[in-house]
């Protein structure tokens, strides 16, 4: 049983959540830098609307994550919750 448990644990994929968050943060920063650069370079195009929409989406997800942390701190089991998806928007 011990060897089976070790094999099961070895087969499970470990996910580095911090690395994923850092990569996502870098990608978003680069994306907004590109929007800012393009808005200065190409004045005839309107980049304010997509930037506002992205900020609304990001704020929505931040609020959901903050609410999840609050529920976890109150002792609720958040591991059984459905993952956050784009369908909620």
C-alpha positions as CSV (number, residue, x, y, z in Angstrom):
1,X,0.0,0.0,0.0
2,X,2.9,2.3,0.8
3,X,4.5,1.8,-2.7
4,X,1.1,2.2,-4.4
5,X,0.6,5.5,-2.6
6,X,4.0,6.7,-3.6
7,X,3.3,5.8,-7.2
8,X,0.0,7.6,-7.1
9,X,1.6,10.7,-5.7
10,X,4.5,10.6,-8.3
11,X,1.9,10.4,-11.1
12,X,0.1,13.5,-9.9
13,X,1.1,16.7,-11.7
14,X,2.4,19.4,-9.5
15,X,1.4,22.9,-10.5
16,X,3.4,26.0,-9.5
17,X,0.7,28.5,-9.0
18,X,3.1,31.3,-8.2
19,X,5.0,30.8,-11.5
20,X,1.7,30.9,-13.4
21,X,0.6,34.1,-11.6
22,X,4.0,35.7,-12.3
23,X,3.8,34.7,-16.0
24,X,0.3,36.1,-16.3
25,X,1.3,39.3,-14.6
26,X,4.2,39.7,-17.0
27,X,1.9,39.0,-20.0
28,X,-0.7,41.5,-18.8
29,X,2.0,44.2,-18.2
30,X,3.4,43.6,-21.7
31,X,-0.1,43.7,-23.2
32,X,-0.9,47.1,-21.5
33,X,2.5,48.5,-22.4
34,X,1.8,47.5,-26.1
35,X,-1.6,49.2,-25.9
36,X,0.0,52.3,-24.5
37,X,2.8,52.3,-27.1
38,X,0.3,51.8,-30.0
39,X,-2.0,54.5,-28.7
40,X,0.9,57.0,-28.9
41,X,2.2,55.6,-32.2
42,X,-1.1,55.4,-34.0
43,X,-3.3,58.3,-33.0
44,X,-6.1,57.5,-35.4
45,X,-7.0,54.3,-33.6
46,X,-8.9,54.2,-30.3
47,X,-7.2,52.0,-27.7
48,X,-9.1,53.3,-24.7
49,X,-12.1,51.1,-25.2
50,X,-10.2,47.7,-25.3
51,X,-8.1,48.9,-22.3
52,X,-11.3,49.7,-20.3
53,X,-12.8,46.3,-21.2
54,X,-9.6,44.5,-20.1
55,X,-9.6,46.4,-16.8
56,X,-13.2,45.5,-16.2
57,X,-12.5,41.8,-16.8
58,X,-9.4,41.9,-14.5
59,X,-11.4,43.7,-11.8
60,X,-14.1,41.1,-12.0
61,X,-11.7,38.2,-11.6
62,X,-9.9,40.0,-8.7
63,X,-13.2,40.4,-6.9
64,X,-14.0,36.7,-7.4
65,X,-10.6,35.7,-6.1
66,X,-10.9,38.0,-3.1
67,X,-14.4,36.6,-2.3
68,X,-12.9,33.1,-2.5
69,X,-10.2,34.0,-0.1
70,X,-12.8,35.5,2.3
71,X,-14.8,32.3,2.1
72,X,-11.7,30.2,2.8
73,X,-10.8,32.3,5.8
74,X,-14.3,31.8,7.2
75,X,-13.7,28.0,7.2
76,X,-15.5,27.1,4.0
77,X,-14.1,24.4,1.7
78,X,-13.3,26.4,-1.5
79,X,-11.5,23.4,-3.1
80,X,-14.9,22.0,-4.1
81,X,-15.9,25.2,-5.9
82,X,-16.1,25.4,-9.6
83,X,-13.0,27.1,-11.1
84,X,-13.4,30.7,-12.3
85,X,-14.2,30.8,-16.0
86,X,-15.1,33.5,-18.5
87,X,-18.7,32.3,-18.6
88,X,-19.5,34.3,-15.5
89,X,-19.0,37.6,-17.2
